[in-house]
Amino acid sequence: MIPVTLLVVTKAPVPGFAKTRLAETVGPQVAADIAAAALLDTLDAVAAVPVQARVVALTGNLDEASSGPEIKRRLADFTVVEQRGDDFAERLANASADAAAAGGARPILLIASDSPQVTAGLLTECANTLLGVDAVFGLARDGGWWLFGMADAATAEVLRAIPTSRSDTGAVTLSALRDTGVDVRLVAELSDVDTIDDVDGVRRACVPGSRFVRAVRAAGI
């Protein structure tokens, strides 16, 4: 087993709560259905990685979520903690600390559920890379980031001062890490799903027949 904790930070896919920018085009229910599919695909990939601990930092009510019962069943294989904080940057930093408390003092590999094309193989490679450096970082093609691995959970404190959901969030985060003397290894760049324009590229990168692909097809996108 790889001595790493894999941490997924996600929202319950509740209509009107999850994927609000995507919902502007496809409506809140379809956006929630797509978010649920992306989350389940991500959890499947994470569950297949041979790491010592798997944690999900969750916000939102799964009783109101698309595919809520299926997500609850899948989460039985994970330690679930509630997100804390007033904004997303604060919740990311707090989730890293909470994952360390729940999973033990070992390196943490943090991802969101916005990149359902991620595979167990890629995550395994990232986890193994993290064992030899201070941090690994995966930029997203929209200017954000999809993965942040840290040898020490305290490294995530740098996130508190960085605005999220901007076209330069990834670059600013990477620069902040390097400015603190952290040895950062870049890993594969992926696309994430925030708007309708992101869907096709992510779908083409997914395994045929994945939940995300089926959800997008069902929505006629």
MDAnalysis code that builds the backbone (N, CA, C; Angstrom):
import MDAnalysis as mda
import numpy as np

u = mda.Universe.empty(663, n_residues=221, atom_resindex=np.repeat(np.arange(221), 3), trajectory=True)
u.add_TopologyAttr("name", ["N", "CA", "C"] * 221)
u.add_TopologyAttr("resid", np.arange(1, 222))
u.add_TopologyAttr("resname", ["MET", "ILE", "PRO", "VAL", "THR", "LEU", "LEU", "VAL", "VAL", "THR", "LYS", "ALA", "PRO", "VAL", "PRO", "GLY", "PHE", "ALA", "LYS", "THR", "ARG", "LEU", "ALA", "GLU", "THR", "VAL", "GLY", "PRO", "GLN", "VAL", "ALA", "ALA", "ASP", "ILE", "ALA", "ALA", "ALA", "ALA", "LEU", "LEU", "ASP", "THR", "LEU", "ASP", "ALA", "VAL", "ALA", "ALA", "VAL", "PRO", "VAL", "GLN", "ALA", "ARG", "VAL", "VAL", "ALA", "LEU", "THR", "GLY", "ASN", "LEU", "ASP", "GLU", "ALA", "SER", "SER", "GLY", "PRO", "GLU", "ILE", "LYS", "ARG", "ARG", "LEU", "ALA", "ASP", "PHE", "THR", "VAL", "VAL", "GLU", "GLN", "ARG", "GLY", "ASP", "ASP", "PHE", "ALA", "GLU", "ARG", "LEU", "ALA", "ASN", "ALA", "SER", "ALA", "ASP", "ALA", "ALA", "ALA", "ALA", "GLY", "GLY", "ALA", "ARG", "PRO", "ILE", "LEU", "LEU", "ILE", "ALA", "SER", "ASP", "SER", "PRO", "GLN", "VAL", "THR", "ALA", "GLY", "LEU", "LEU", "THR", "GLU", "CYS", "ALA", "ASN", "THR", "LEU", "LEU", "GLY", "VAL", "ASP", "ALA", "VAL", "PHE", "GLY", "LEU", "ALA", "ARG", "ASP", "GLY", "GLY", "TRP", "TRP", "LEU", "PHE", "GLY", "MET", "ALA", "ASP", "ALA", "ALA", "THR", "ALA", "GLU", "VAL", "LEU", "ARG", "ALA", "ILE", "PRO", "THR", "SER", "ARG", "SER", "ASP", "THR", "GLY", "ALA", "VAL", "THR", "LEU", "SER", "ALA", "LEU", "ARG", "ASP", "THR", "GLY", "VAL", "ASP", "VAL", "ARG", "LEU", "VAL", "ALA", "GLU", "LEU", "SER", "ASP", "VAL", "ASP", "THR", "ILE", "ASP", "ASP", "VAL", "ASP", "GLY", "VAL", "ARG", "ARG", "ALA", "CYS", "VAL", "PRO", "GLY", "SER", "ARG", "PHE", "VAL", "ARG", "ALA", "VAL", "ARG", "ALA", "ALA", "GLY", "ILE"])
u.atoms.positions = np.array([
    [0.836, -1.199, 0.000],
    [0.000, 0.000, 0.000],
    [0.877, 1.257, 0.000],
    [0.477, 2.242, -0.773],
    [1.211, 3.504, -0.828],
    [0.861, 4.315, 0.417],
    [1.836, 4.788, 1.170],
    [1.559, 5.523, 2.410],
    [1.121, 6.967, 2.147],
    [-0.040, 7.099, 1.531],
    [-0.612, 8.389, 1.151],
    [-2.101, 8.368, 1.487],
    [-2.644, 9.526, 1.869],
    [-4.086, 9.697, 2.016],
    [-4.628, 10.414, 0.785],
    [-5.580, 9.795, 0.117],
    [-6.226, 10.428, -1.037],
    [-7.464, 11.163, -0.548],
    [-7.557, 12.437, -0.840],
    [-8.620, 13.308, -0.356],
    [-9.417, 13.864, -1.523],
    [-10.728, 13.634, -1.513],
    [-11.635, 14.192, -2.513],
    [-12.449, 15.291, -1.852],
    [-12.411, 16.499, -2.403],
    [-13.201, 17.619, -1.898],
    [-14.349, 17.842, -2.875],
    [-15.582, 17.765, -2.376],
    [-16.721, 17.780, -3.299],
    [-17.975, 18.346, -2.652],
    [-18.919, 18.728, -3.495],
    [-20.251, 19.134, -3.078],
    [-21.234, 17.999, -3.322],
    [-22.220, 17.869, -2.454],
    [-23.331, 16.988, -2.776],
    [-24.012, 17.532, -4.027],
    [-24.297, 16.683, -5.021],
    [-24.885, 17.172, -6.281],
    [-26.378, 17.480, -6.148],
    [-26.663, 18.534, -5.413],
    [-28.040, 18.983, -5.189],
    [-28.394, 19.999, -6.271],
    [-29.544, 19.851, -6.937],
    [-29.941, 20.836, -7.951],
    [-29.966, 22.248, -7.366],
    [-29.323, 23.162, -8.067],
    [-29.247, 24.547, -7.611],
    [-28.077, 24.827, -6.694],
    [-27.374, 23.768, -6.260],
    [-26.242, 23.902, -5.343],
    [-24.934, 23.516, -6.019],
    [-24.985, 22.485, -6.866],
    [-23.790, 21.986, -7.543],
    [-23.775, 22.420, -9.007],
    [-22.582, 22.712, -9.494],
    [-22.383, 23.055, -10.910],
    [-23.321, 24.171, -11.372],
    [-23.292, 25.276, -10.657],
    [-24.223, 26.368, -10.959],
    [-23.918, 27.042, -12.296],
    [-22.633, 27.094, -12.676],
    [-22.321, 27.700, -13.982],
    [-22.798, 26.807, -15.123],
    [-22.660, 25.509, -14.972],
    [-23.200, 24.585, -15.964],
    [-24.726, 24.670, -15.996],
    [-25.332, 24.849, -14.836],
    [-26.796, 24.918, -14.743],
    [-27.370, 26.116, -15.486],
    [-26.573, 27.151, -15.673],
    [-27.061, 28.320, -16.420],
    [-27.457, 27.945, -17.840],
    [-26.847, 26.880, -18.359],
    [-27.133, 26.438, -19.732],
    [-28.084, 25.253, -19.776],
    [-27.871, 24.266, -18.907],
    [-28.624, 23.006, -19.010],
    [-29.720, 22.863, -17.969],
    [-29.764, 23.772, -16.998],
    [-30.754, 23.690, -15.936],
    [-30.189, 22.995, -14.706],
    [-30.758, 23.279, -13.521],
    [-30.179, 22.761, -12.280],
    [-30.248, 21.252, -12.126],
    [-31.323, 20.601, -12.615],
    [-31.413, 19.152, -12.441],
    [-30.406, 18.419, -13.314],
    [-30.287, 18.818, -14.574],
    [-29.318, 18.173, -15.465],
    [-27.897, 18.413, -14.956],
    [-27.617, 19.625, -14.506],
    [-26.287, 19.916, -13.973],
    [-25.984, 19.040, -12.766],
    [-26.983, 18.834, -11.908],
    [-26.788, 17.972, -10.736],
    [-26.575, 16.518, -11.142],
    [-27.306, 16.067, -12.161],
    [-27.128, 14.693, -12.637],
    [-25.708, 14.481, -13.179],
    [-25.214, 15.470, -13.912],
    [-23.851, 15.382, -14.457],
    [-22.829, 15.429, -13.330],
    [-23.067, 16.292, -12.332],
    [-22.156, 16.369, -11.188],
    [-22.130, 15.057, -10.419],
    [-23.287, 14.425, -10.262],
    [-23.343, 13.141, -9.558],
    [-22.558, 12.076, -10.313],
    [-22.701, 12.047, -11.627],
    [-21.965, 11.077, -12.438],
    [-20.467, 11.311, -12.321],
    [-20.055, 12.577, -12.372],
    [-18.628, 12.897, -12.249],
    [-18.090, 12.477, -10.888],
    [-18.861, 12.724, -9.845],
    [-18.432, 12.350, -8.499],
    [-18.281, 10.839, -8.367],
    [-19.250, 10.087, -8.855],
    [-19.188, 8.627, -8.741],
    [-18.033, 8.050, -9.548],
    [-17.794, 8.594, -10.738],
    [-16.636, 8.139, -11.518],
    [-15.331, 8.423, -10.770],
    [-15.248, 9.597, -10.155],
    [-14.052, 9.966, -9.401],
    [-13.855, 9.041, -8.208],
    [-14.930, 8.767, -7.481],
    [-14.829, 7.888, -6.312],
    [-14.406, 6.481, -6.712],
    [-14.900, 6.014, -7.861],
    [-14.479, 4.691, -8.345],
    [-12.981, 4.665, -8.617],
    [-12.478, 5.719, -9.252],
    [-11.046, 5.784, -9.547],
    [-10.234, 5.824, -8.257],
    [-10.662, 6.646, -7.313],
    [-9.945, 6.773, -6.044],
    [-9.958, 5.453, -5.279],
    [-11.099, 4.773, -5.282],
    [-11.217, 3.509, -4.549],
    [-10.280, 2.434, -5.087],
    [-9.881, 2.564, -6.348],
    [-9.011, 1.563, -6.970],
    [-7.530, 1.857, -6.786],
    [-7.196, 2.963, -6.144],
    [-5.792, 3.320, -5.919],
    [-5.320, 2.661, -4.621],
    [-4.179, 1.979, -4.631],
    [-3.728, 1.256, -3.439],
    [-3.045, 2.156, -2.412],
    [-3.830, 3.078, -1.837],
    [-3.309, 3.974, -0.805],
    [-3.804, 3.518, 0.560],
    [-3.195, 4.074, 1.603],
    [-3.524, 3.621, 2.950],
    [-4.806, 4.234, 3.495],
    [-5.225, 5.383, 2.974],
    [-6.450, 6.006, 3.478],
    [-7.111, 6.797, 2.364],
    [-8.453, 6.849, 2.431],
    [-9.243, 7.606, 1.461],
    [-10.268, 8.430, 2.226],
    [-10.258, 9.744, 1.999],
    [-11.118, 10.664, 2.732],
    [-11.908, 11.497, 1.737],
    [-13.177, 11.736, 2.037],
    [-13.999, 12.656, 1.256],
    [-14.427, 13.803, 2.170],
    [-14.104, 15.031, 1.764],
    [-14.583, 16.230, 2.460],
    [-15.813, 16.720, 1.710],
    [-16.959, 16.637, 2.363],
    [-18.249, 16.838, 1.704],
    [-18.970, 18.041, 2.279],
    [-19.646, 18.772, 1.402],
    [-20.591, 19.786, 1.842],
    [-21.899, 19.575, 1.102],
    [-23.007, 19.845, 1.768],
    [-24.314, 19.657, 1.150],
    [-25.014, 18.404, 1.644],
    [-26.300, 18.330, 1.354],
    [-27.172, 17.276, 1.864],
    [-27.383, 16.188, 0.815],
    [-26.853, 15.016, 1.053],
    [-27.014, 13.922, 0.090],
    [-28.462, 13.441, 0.005],
    [-29.273, 13.710, 1.009],
    [-30.690, 13.325, 0.942],
    [-31.429, 14.095, -0.151],
    [-30.880, 15.243, -0.563],
    [-31.509, 16.073, -1.591],
    [-30.763, 15.979, -2.923],
    [-29.751, 15.131, -2.982],
    [-28.845, 15.112, -4.135],
    [-29.305, 14.155, -5.217],
    [-28.921, 14.468, -6.434],
    [-29.067, 13.516, -7.536],
    [-28.218, 12.284, -7.227],
    [-28.791, 11.100, -7.424],
    [-28.097, 9.832, -7.146],
    [-27.639, 9.729, -5.693],
    [-28.356, 10.392, -4.797],
    [-27.963, 10.404, -3.389],
    [-27.778, 9.021, -2.785],
    [-28.728, 8.101, -2.955],
    [-28.552, 6.762, -2.362],
    [-27.318, 6.041, -2.890],
    [-27.051, 6.149, -4.201],
    [-25.873, 5.485, -4.764],
    [-24.589, 6.103, -4.222],
    [-24.570, 7.418, -4.091],
    [-23.382, 8.083, -3.551],
    [-23.151, 7.665, -2.104],
    [-24.222, 7.583, -1.326],
    [-24.075, 7.148, 0.070],
    [-23.477, 5.751, 0.150],
    [-23.938, 4.859, -0.705],
    [-23.392, 3.494, -0.703],
    [-21.910, 3.514, -1.077],
    [-21.547, 4.333, -2.041],
    [-20.137, 4.382, -2.466],
    [-19.262, 4.952, -1.364],
    [-19.790, 5.897, -0.613],
    [-19.003, 6.534, 0.435],
    [-18.752, 5.627, 1.627],
    [-19.386, 4.476, 1.651],
    [-19.126, 3.522, 2.731],
    [-17.678, 3.068, 2.730],
    [-17.002, 3.198, 1.606],
    [-15.594, 2.801, 1.492],
    [-14.629, 3.938, 1.830],
    [-15.157, 5.070, 2.261],
    [-14.344, 6.249, 2.526],
    [-14.608, 6.766, 3.942],
    [-13.630, 7.484, 4.475],
    [-13.872, 8.293, 5.666],
    [-14.423, 9.630, 5.195],
    [-15.574, 10.027, 5.724],
    [-16.221, 11.264, 5.287],
    [-16.121, 12.312, 6.393],
    [-15.639, 13.491, 6.021],
    [-15.584, 14.623, 6.944],
    [-16.379, 15.775, 6.334],
    [-16.912, 16.625, 7.176],
    [-17.679, 17.776, 6.697],
    [-16.742, 18.936, 6.420],
    [-16.978, 19.610, 5.317],
    [-16.159, 20.771, 4.991],
    [-16.394, 21.888, 6.009],
    [-15.322, 22.639, 6.296],
    [-15.383, 23.765, 7.217],
    [-14.797, 25.000, 6.539],
    [-15.405, 26.155, 6.752],
    [-14.839, 27.386, 6.225],
    [-15.855, 28.257, 5.527],
    [-15.535, 29.552, 5.432],
    [-16.449, 30.523, 4.849],
    [-16.312, 30.636, 3.341],
    [-15.195, 30.233, 2.788],
    [-15.031, 30.262, 1.338],
    [-14.289, 29.004, 0.906],
    [-14.195, 28.804, -0.409],
    [-13.646, 27.551, -0.919],
    [-12.177, 27.394, -0.561],
    [-11.411, 28.484, -0.617],
    [-9.987, 28.399, -0.285],
    [-9.808, 27.939, 1.161],
    [-10.612, 28.477, 2.052],
    [-10.530, 28.080, 3.460],
    [-10.957, 26.630, 3.643],
    [-11.979, 26.202, 2.901],
    [-12.443, 24.819, 3.023],
    [-11.391, 23.836, 2.511],
    [-10.672, 24.208, 1.461],
    [-9.608, 23.338, 0.954],
    [-8.504, 23.156, 1.992],
    [-8.072, 24.250, 2.593],
    [-7.028, 24.169, 3.608],
    [-7.502, 23.367, 4.815],
    [-8.726, 23.618, 5.259],
    [-9.253, 22.891, 6.409],
    [-9.442, 21.407, 6.100],
    [-9.862, 21.101, 4.872],
    [-10.053, 19.701, 4.493],
    [-8.733, 18.938, 4.545],
    [-7.654, 19.589, 4.163],
    [-6.345, 18.938, 4.220],
    [-5.959, 18.622, 5.656],
    [-6.210, 19.574, 6.550],
    [-5.925, 19.336, 7.967],
    [-6.813, 18.230, 8.523],
    [-8.079, 18.239, 8.138],
    [-9.010, 17.222, 8.630],
    [-8.670, 15.840, 8.082],
    [-8.191, 15.782, 6.845],
    [-7.781, 14.500, 6.266],
    [-6.576, 13.946, 7.007],
    [-5.654, 14.828, 7.391],
    [-4.493, 14.387, 8.160],
    [-4.922, 13.851, 9.516],
    [-5.905, 14.513, 10.128],
    [-6.397, 14.049, 11.424],
    [-7.123, 12.712, 11.293],
    [-7.858, 12.546, 10.201],
    [-8.645, 11.325, 10.021],
    [-7.825, 10.167, 9.484],
    [-6.880, 10.463, 8.594],
    [-6.157, 9.402, 7.898],
    [-4.756, 9.152, 8.399],
    [-4.279, 9.992, 9.325],
    [-2.934, 9.811, 9.836],
    [-1.957, 10.800, 9.233],
    [-0.831, 10.946, 9.890],
    [0.176, 11.921, 9.467],
    [1.000, 11.355, 8.313],
    [0.426, 11.434, 7.141],
    [1.116, 10.966, 5.941],
    [0.827, 11.954, 4.812],
    [1.525, 11.864, 3.691],
    [1.262, 12.767, 2.570],
    [-0.202, 12.705, 2.131],
    [-0.692, 13.834, 1.635],
    [-2.092, 13.949, 1.206],
    [-2.133, 14.324, -0.263],
    [-2.962, 13.607, -1.015],
    [-3.184, 13.889, -2.430],
    [-4.629, 14.352, -2.563],
    [-4.805, 15.645, -2.831],
    [-6.120, 16.273, -2.842],
    [-6.598, 16.458, -4.274],
    [-7.829, 16.011, -4.540],
    [-8.447, 16.255, -5.840],
    [-9.892, 16.690, -5.616],
    [-10.485, 17.278, -6.638],
    [-11.908, 17.573, -6.630],
    [-12.601, 16.552, -7.535],
    [-13.910, 16.689, -7.701],
    [-14.649, 15.734, -8.539],
    [-15.030, 16.355, -9.877],
    [-14.258, 17.367, -10.310],
    [-14.554, 18.081, -11.550],
    [-13.878, 17.470, -12.770],
    [-13.050, 16.449, -12.556],
    [-12.298, 15.830, -13.653],
    [-12.575, 14.330, -13.667],
    [-13.772, 13.932, -14.121],
    [-14.154, 12.513, -14.047],
    [-13.365, 11.608, -14.970],
    [-12.530, 12.180, -15.825],
    [-11.682, 11.356, -16.688],
    [-10.464, 10.814, -15.953],
    [-10.248, 11.235, -14.714],
    [-9.088, 10.775, -13.965],
    [-9.158, 9.261, -13.776],
    [-8.003, 8.614, -13.802],
    [-7.950, 7.166, -13.688],
    [-7.179, 6.752, -12.440],
    [-7.418, 5.515, -12.019],
    [-6.660, 4.985, -10.892],
    [-5.172, 4.946, -11.214],
    [-4.836, 4.652, -12.461],
    [-3.435, 4.607, -12.854],
    [-2.746, 5.949, -12.698],
    [-3.413, 7.015, -13.142],
    [-2.827, 8.350, -13.022],
    [-2.683, 8.747, -11.561],
    [-3.708, 8.477, -10.759],
    [-3.639, 8.830, -9.341],
    [-2.562, 8.023, -8.623],
    [-2.397, 6.763, -9.005],
    [-1.335, 5.946, -8.417],
    [0.032, 6.533, -8.750],
    [0.202, 6.944, -10.000],
    [1.465, 7.568, -10.414],
    [1.726, 8.845, -9.619],
    [0.684, 9.661, -9.437],
    [0.839, 10.911, -8.680],
    [1.179, 10.622, -7.218],
    [0.530, 9.618, -6.637],
    [0.803, 9.269, -5.245],
    [2.240, 8.803, -5.061],
    [2.718, 7.988, -5.977],
    [4.107, 7.521, -5.884],
    [5.094, 8.665, -6.076],
    [4.780, 9.593, -6.981],
    [5.649, 10.753, -7.189],
    [5.735, 11.600, -5.931],
    [4.598, 11.727, -5.239],
    [4.550, 12.560, -4.036],
    [5.484, 12.053, -2.944],
    [5.778, 10.775, -2.938],
    [6.640, 10.225, -1.896],
    [8.071, 10.759, -1.971],
    [8.450, 11.320, -3.138],
    [9.826, 11.787, -3.297],
    [9.991, 13.289, -3.364],
    [8.901, 14.057, -3.191],
    [8.976, 15.520, -3.301],
    [8.108, 16.163, -2.218],
    [8.220, 17.493, -2.099],
    [7.384, 18.217, -1.135],
    [5.932, 18.294, -1.592],
    [5.739, 18.433, -2.910],
    [4.381, 18.621, -3.423],
    [4.304, 18.202, -4.887],
    [3.127, 17.757, -5.285],
    [2.820, 17.558, -6.707],
    [1.617, 18.432, -7.028],
    [1.562, 18.874, -8.284],
    [0.538, 19.858, -8.652],
    [0.094, 19.598, -10.078],
    [-1.223, 19.498, -10.262],
    [-1.781, 19.290, -11.585],
    [-2.604, 20.483, -12.024],
    [-2.121, 21.201, -13.014],
    [-2.845, 22.359, -13.528],
    [-4.050, 21.919, -14.348],
    [-5.088, 22.750, -14.346],
    [-6.259, 22.527, -15.187],
    [-6.197, 23.466, -16.378],
    [-6.789, 23.046, -17.480],
    [-6.652, 23.813, -18.720],
    [-7.409, 25.136, -18.695],
    [-8.313, 25.313, -17.728],
    [-9.026, 26.585, -17.640],
    [-8.291, 27.601, -16.771],
    [-7.101, 27.235, -16.300],
    [-6.313, 28.146, -15.477],
    [-6.336, 27.815, -14.008],
    [-7.149, 26.856, -13.597],
    [-7.163, 26.421, -12.205],
    [-6.232, 25.248, -11.978],
    [-6.599, 24.394, -11.036],
    [-5.829, 23.176, -10.812],
    [-6.795, 22.056, -10.438],
    [-6.379, 20.814, -10.728],
    [-7.245, 19.676, -10.439],
    [-6.672, 18.772, -9.355],
    [-5.373, 18.899, -9.063],
    [-4.733, 18.039, -8.074],
    [-3.654, 18.805, -7.340],
    [-3.597, 18.572, -6.037],
    [-2.573, 19.181, -5.197],
    [-2.160, 18.137, -4.156],
    [-0.958, 17.658, -4.277],
    [-0.436, 16.699, -3.310],
    [0.623, 17.339, -2.460],
    [0.625, 17.006, -1.164],
    [1.559, 17.643, -0.240],
    [2.131, 16.613, 0.728],
    [3.420, 16.670, 0.951],
    [4.051, 15.770, 1.904],
    [3.608, 16.082, 3.325],
    [3.289, 17.350, 3.582],
    [2.858, 17.820, 4.901],
    [1.559, 18.587, 4.725],
    [0.518, 18.221, 5.474],
    [-0.779, 18.884, 5.339],
    [-0.693, 20.389, 5.566],
    [0.290, 20.833, 6.343],
    [0.433, 22.266, 6.614],
    [0.735, 23.063, 5.354],
    [1.252, 22.407, 4.319],
    [1.528, 23.097, 3.051],
    [0.260, 23.700, 2.473],
    [-0.901, 23.113, 2.747],
    [-2.167, 23.618, 2.216],
    [-2.541, 24.978, 2.783],
    [-1.868, 25.417, 3.831],
    [-2.178, 26.733, 4.403],
    [-1.981, 27.852, 3.377],
    [-1.111, 27.602, 2.389],
    [-0.875, 28.620, 1.366],
    [-2.155, 28.920, 0.586],
    [-3.089, 27.972, 0.550],
    [-4.309, 28.146, -0.236],
    [-5.225, 29.224, 0.329],
    [-5.138, 29.490, 1.613],
    [-6.081, 30.422, 2.250],
    [-6.037, 31.816, 1.633],
    [-4.884, 32.214, 1.114],
    [-4.720, 33.572, 0.599],
    [-4.912, 33.671, -0.907],
    [-5.302, 32.568, -1.560],
    [-5.364, 32.558, -3.023],
    [-6.814, 32.535, -3.505],
    [-7.236, 33.527, -4.298],
    [-8.603, 33.519, -4.837],
    [-8.828, 32.307, -5.734],
    [-9.995, 31.711, -5.628],
    [-10.307, 30.525, -6.422],
    [-11.210, 30.890, -7.599],
    [-11.366, 29.926, -8.502],
    [-12.259, 30.060, -9.666],
    [-11.893, 31.243, -10.545],
    [-10.591, 31.486, -10.711],
    [-10.119, 32.518, -11.618],
    [-9.203, 31.891, -12.659],
    [-8.988, 32.618, -13.741],
    [-8.171, 32.080, -14.830],
    [-6.701, 31.965, -14.464],
    [-6.293, 32.576, -13.346],
    [-4.891, 32.499, -12.933],
    [-4.717, 31.779, -11.600],
    [-5.758, 31.116, -11.112],
    [-5.666, 30.464, -9.803],
    [-4.548, 29.433, -9.767],
    [-4.437, 28.616, -10.805],
    [-3.395, 27.606, -10.831],
    [-2.008, 28.212, -10.823],
    [-1.789, 29.207, -11.669],
    [-0.466, 29.838, -11.758],
    [-0.101, 30.543, -10.455],
    [-1.071, 31.229, -9.856],
    [-0.808, 31.935, -8.599],
    [-0.497, 30.941, -7.484],
    [-1.234, 29.829, -7.446],
    [-0.978, 28.809, -6.429],
    [0.411, 28.207, -6.594],
    [0.762, 27.876, -7.810],
    [2.075, 27.294, -8.076],
    [3.184, 28.262, -7.683],
    [3.017, 29.533, -8.018],
    [4.016, 30.536, -7.662],
    [4.139, 30.687, -6.150],
    [2.994, 30.670, -5.457],
    [3.015, 30.801, -3.996],
    [3.739, 29.633, -3.353],
    [3.512, 28.435, -3.870],
    [4.197, 27.261, -3.339],
    [5.705, 27.387, -3.521],
    [6.112, 27.763, -4.712],
    [7.541, 27.873, -4.984],
    [8.185, 29.002, -4.187],
    [7.429, 30.073, -3.947],
    [7.966, 31.193, -3.169],
    [8.240, 30.802, -1.717],
    [7.523, 29.789, -1.227],
    [7.753, 29.329, 0.145],
    [8.851, 28.270, 0.225],
    [9.477, 27.960, -0.905],
    [10.560, 27.000, -0.924],
    [10.135, 25.565, -1.089],
    [8.869, 25.339, -1.440],
    [8.364, 23.986, -1.615],
    [8.843, 23.419, -2.950],
    [9.347, 22.197, -2.922],
    [9.779, 21.490, -4.128],
    [8.542, 20.900, -4.801],
    [8.110, 21.502, -5.912],
    [6.857, 21.111, -6.571],
    [7.163, 20.340, -7.847],
    [6.520, 19.181, -7.997],
    [6.635, 18.407, -9.234],
    [5.300, 18.514, -9.983],
    [5.331, 19.023, -11.217],
    [4.117, 19.123, -12.023],
    [3.749, 17.751, -12.581],
    [2.450, 17.473, -12.598],
    [1.946, 16.228, -13.171],
    [1.018, 16.585, -14.327],
    [0.314, 15.601, -14.860],
    [-0.494, 15.803, -16.066],
    [-1.512, 16.930, -15.907],
    [-1.664, 17.698, -16.951],
    [-2.694, 18.742, -17.005],
    [-3.994, 18.120, -17.508],
    [-5.110, 18.418, -16.830],
    [-6.417, 17.902, -17.227],
    [-7.403, 19.039, -17.392],
    [-8.503, 18.751, -18.064],
    [-9.627, 19.684, -18.125],
    [-10.607, 19.342, -17.019],
    [-11.265, 20.353, -16.482],
    [-12.345, 20.091, -15.543],
    [-13.657, 20.611, -16.112],
    [-14.743, 20.311, -15.439],
    [-16.075, 20.634, -15.952],
    [-16.693, 21.725, -15.090],
    [-16.761, 22.924, -15.629],
    [-17.419, 24.031, -14.947],
    [-18.581, 24.579, -15.766],
    [-18.414, 24.614, -17.102],
    [-19.440, 25.175, -17.975],
    [-19.727, 24.195, -19.111],
    [-20.727, 24.511, -19.915],
    [-21.103, 23.648, -21.035],
    [-19.952, 23.500, -22.027],
    [-19.103, 24.517, -22.131],
    [-17.993, 24.464, -23.086],
    [-16.939, 23.433, -22.682],
    [-16.933, 23.022, -21.417],
    [-15.943, 22.067, -20.939],
    [-16.348, 20.620, -21.183],
    [-17.633, 20.395, -21.436],
    [-18.163, 19.032, -21.404],
    [-17.548, 18.145, -22.477],
    [-17.468, 18.621, -23.697],
    [-17.059, 17.745, -24.790],
    [-15.627, 17.250, -24.622],
    [-14.723, 18.134, -24.230],
    [-13.338, 17.725, -24.066],
    [-13.172, 16.686, -22.970],
    [-13.896, 16.871, -21.876],
    [-13.818, 15.901, -20.784],
    [-14.449, 14.581, -21.203],
    [-15.573, 14.651, -21.884],
    [-16.238, 13.421, -22.338],
    [-15.306, 12.597, -23.229],
    [-14.597, 13.238, -24.129],
    [-13.705, 12.509, -25.031],
    [-12.533, 11.869, -24.293],
    [-12.192, 12.415, -23.115],
    [-11.085, 11.862, -22.340],
    [-11.539, 10.767, -21.372],
    [-12.842, 10.603, -21.219],
    [-13.370, 9.601, -20.291],
    [-13.390, 8.211, -20.934],
    [-13.444, 7.218, -20.076],
    [-13.638, 5.854, -20.547],
    [-15.026, 5.747, -21.179],
    [-15.147, 5.173, -22.384],
    [-16.474, 5.011, -22.996],
    [-17.401, 4.237, -22.056],
    [-18.620, 4.741, -21.927],
    [-19.578, 4.075, -21.062],
    [-19.507, 4.474, -19.607],
    [-18.630, 5.421, -19.260],
    [-18.557, 5.891, -17.878],
    [-19.857, 6.587, -17.500],
    [-20.075, 6.769, -16.237],
    [-21.294, 7.454, -15.777],
    [-21.382, 8.860, -16.370],
    [-20.237, 9.554, -16.409],
    [-20.240, 10.910, -16.951],
    [-20.666, 10.903, -18.409],
    [-20.112, 10.006, -19.186],
    [-20.471, 9.910, -20.603],
    [-21.955, 9.604, -20.755],
    [-22.469, 8.683, -19.951],
    [-23.886, 8.335, -20.037],
    [-24.779, 9.496, -19.620],
    [-24.366, 10.236, -18.587],
    [-25.172, 11.364, -18.124],
    [-25.234, 12.473, -19.162],
    [-24.107, 12.740, -19.790],
    [-24.061, 13.784, -20.811],
    [-24.891, 13.364, -22.026],
    [-24.791, 12.090, -22.388],
    [-25.585, 11.595, -23.500],
    [-27.077, 11.685, -23.197],
    [-27.455, 11.329, -21.978],
    [-28.870, 11.382, -21.586],
    [-29.407, 12.804, -21.606],
    [-28.507, 13.773, -21.357],
    [-28.923, 15.172, -21.374],
    [-28.962, 15.760, -22.771],
    [-28.523, 14.988, -23.760],
    [-28.528, 15.466, -25.142],
    [-27.461, 16.496, -25.422],
    [-26.376, 16.450, -24.661],
    [-25.296, 17.427, -24.859],
    [-24.254, 16.848, -25.802],
])
